[in-house]
Amino acid sequence: MTKLTSSLACVLVVLAMHSRAAADISVGLVPATLDFGKQAQGVASSTQSIIITNLGTSTASVTMVTVTPSDFQLASGTVPVNIAAGQTYAYGFTFTPSAAKQITGTITFAVTGQAAKSVTVTGTGTNPNAIATVTPSSLDFGNVALGSIGGPKNVQITNTGTQGFTIINVAIDSPPFLQSAFTKNVQLNKGQSFTLPIRFSSQNVATAKGNVVFSYDVVADSAVSLSGAGVATTRFGITNFPTLPAATQAANYLVQLATTQGVGSVSWTLATNSKLPSGLAVNSSGLINGTVSSSVTPGNYFFTSKATDSAVPPNTVSQNFTLPVDKSSGASCNTISYNIAGSINPLVPLTDLGTAYYLGSETGGLFANGSNVRPADNDAYGVSLAQQIQPLDGNGNPSTTGKYGLVAVGVSTTEQPFIEFLSLANSDFNKNAALVLVNGGQGGATAYQMSQVNSSFWTNILNAYIPNVGLTPQQIVAAWVNDSDGSPTGVFPSDMSTLQSEYASIAQNLLTKFPNIKIAYFSSFNYAGYSNQVTNLNPEPYAYESGFAVKNLIQDQINGDPNLNYDLTKGTVKAPWLTWGPYLWANGLLARSDGLSWSCQDYMADGTHPSNPGGRAKTAYLLLNFLETDDTASPWFLAPAEKKPSAGR
C-alpha cells in the first residue's frame, strides 16, 4: 500500500512555514488551533500547551510570544528561547473569560529568520448566574416490544438562575432514540422551562444506551442518559427507525421497510394522501427506491406507510416516517452500495457475513468461525483487565485522587468523530469522573506513520494532547485505534497484510508510549463508496477490507503470537490486550442486520470525511454505546452507581 503521510489530512496539525532559510530553520506548531471549551466567567482554566518543534538543521530562536485578547494568557515558557535542531519546547496558556460569550484570539510566535507563526485560540465564557437544571438525569424505557415505540418520556430544562440563556442545540443518539419537539433555539428566562419528549424505537432484540445532550450559549452543556431494551414479541410490527436515512437531490436512493412477526408474505402501501418526494416510489415488498428529482426542495418529507400480512383476517400496521432530503455535497452520492466481482454481492458486512467467504479466501465474523462473539476465555481475560483499571497519579501509581485516560489514535476521520464523542461523553453523568478522554487523532497520522515508533505524531500526542487534558502518558490505560493508509493499492489479501502488519506495530508502540495501558480497541473503516471516482483517500473495497486486517490482528493475538503477547505468564509483554471496538462498516444505504446504514449526507464532499455534525455524530454514538455496554469497557468507562451525580447538576 502507498504510504502517504497526508492523504487523509483535512486539518493540518503541523505547520511547516518555510522562509528563504527553510533549509536550515523551520518551526512547526502543534496543535494548529487551541480550544478551551466552556469556562466560567472570571475563573482561570487549566493550562493547555502548544509545542514548538524545530524541523530544520540549525538552532531556532523564539524572540516573542504575543497573545490577544487578554482573556488568554501565557502561563509557562520563556522568551527568548533557543531550540536546537530536532528539539521541542512547550508554552502553556490559560483562558479567563471576561464575558459570557464565545471569545476568539490569536497566539503569535516570532522566530528569527522566519515569518511570524500563529495559532487561533477559542473559548466560551459561561454565566454563573444562568443555571440550567435538567430533570430527570436519566430515562429508562425498560423493555419495548420489537417494532414498537416506547414513550414518550419527558426531560425538562428549567432556568433556576437569575440570568437568561438559550438552548442552541439538542443532540440525541439517533437511532434508537428520537425527539421532534426541538427544532431551533429556545430562550429561557428566569423561572422558565422547556419540556422535551423522547421516545425509544425498538428495532433490535438488544439493549441500547445513549444520551441526549443539551448545548447552551452561556451555560455548560448538560446531558440525560438514555436506555432501553428491545425484546422479542409475537405482535406484528414495523421495525424501521421513524426517521429514514437522508436522501440527496438528483441521486439514487434505497431503503427496505421491514416488519417482524408477520404471517406469510407482507405487502406495503402508502396511506391515503401520503406521498414520497418526487422520483421515489415504494413497491409492494416495501422497497423505497428511485432517483430523487433535482427539483425536490431540501427539507423533511413526511409520509405514512402501511404493512399488511397474509393472516386471515390480515393484520395491518402503519408507521409515520420522516425522510430528510438535502442537496449534494459533491461526493459520489449515486454509489449507494458497492459490489466487487468474485464475491457475494452486494458486499456483506463482516458482522452479517458469518461463515460465508469474501473472494473465496476469508470468512466473515469479527472472530474465528464466523462468530461476532469473543471466545469465552479471551473475553474473561479482558473483563479481568477492565476490573483492574483504577485512578493513577502522574507517575502511574494507584491513587484515590488520580485519573486515567482513554486515547484515540488515527487520522482526521478519527479525530473529527472524537470531537463529537467528547461532547457526548463528557456531558454524560454515567461516565466515570476519573476517566479523561484524549483526542489523539491527527490529520496525516496514517497507519504507516503510527507504526513508526519515532513518528512526530506520537510526539504530538505525548507532548501536547495528553498534557493539555491534565494527564501524563503513565495514566493512559486504554486506546481506541481507527487508522488507515492513504491512497491504498494492491490486491486482496496481500494489501490488507500490509495494513495488519502496521496495526501490529501500532499495538506495540502503544505499550512503549503508555507503559500502563491495558486494552486497545480497534475499529475498521466505515463505508467509503461515496468517495469512489471523487478521491482516492481510502475508497472501496479497501475500506471494507480493512475489517479483515483488524480481525486477523486480533486473531493472531488470540492464537498466541509472541510479538503481540499481553500475558506476563506467557513471556515478555509486547502489546496491550487487543479486541474489536465498534464495527463501523455497512454497505451504504443497504442497512445491515442491526439497522446501521450510511447515507451520502453523512459525508463531506470527498466522500471520506464525516459530515458535521451528522456523520461525526453517527460514529460518536456507536463508540459511546460500545463503551457503555461492552463488558470489557463498561467497568472503567461508567461511574459506580453510588457515585453518579444527582439530577439537575
Secondary structure, DSSP 8 states (H G I E B T S, - for coil): ---BSSTT-SS--------TTTTT--EEEESSEEEEEEEETT-----EEEEEEE-SSS-EEEEEEEEESTTEEEEE--SSEEE-TT-EEEEEEEE--SSSSEEEEEEEEEETTS--EEEEEEEEEE-TT--EEEE-SEEEEEEEETT-EEEEEEEEEEE-SSS-EEEEEEEE-TTTEE--S--S-EEE-TT-EEEEEEEEE--SSSEEEEEEEEEESSS--EEEEEEEEEE--SS-EE-S-SB---EETTSEEEEE--EES--S--EEEE-TT----TTEEE-TTSEEEEE--TT--SEEEEEEEEEE-S-SS--EEEEEEEEEEE---SS-TT--S---TTS-SS---HHHHTT-EETTTEE-SSSGGG--S--HHHHHHHHHHHHH---B-TTS-B-TT-BEEEEEEESHHHHHHHHHHHHHHHT-TTB-TTEEEEE---TT--HHHHTSTT-HHHHHIIIIITGGGT--GGGEEEEEEE---BS--S-TTHHHHHHHHHHHHHHHHHHHH-TT--EEEE------GGGTTT--SS-TTHHHHHHHHHHHHHHHHHTT-GGG---GGGSS--S-EEEE------BTTB--TTS----GGGB-TTSSSB-TTHHHHHHHHHHHHHHHH-TTTHHHHB--GGGS--TT-
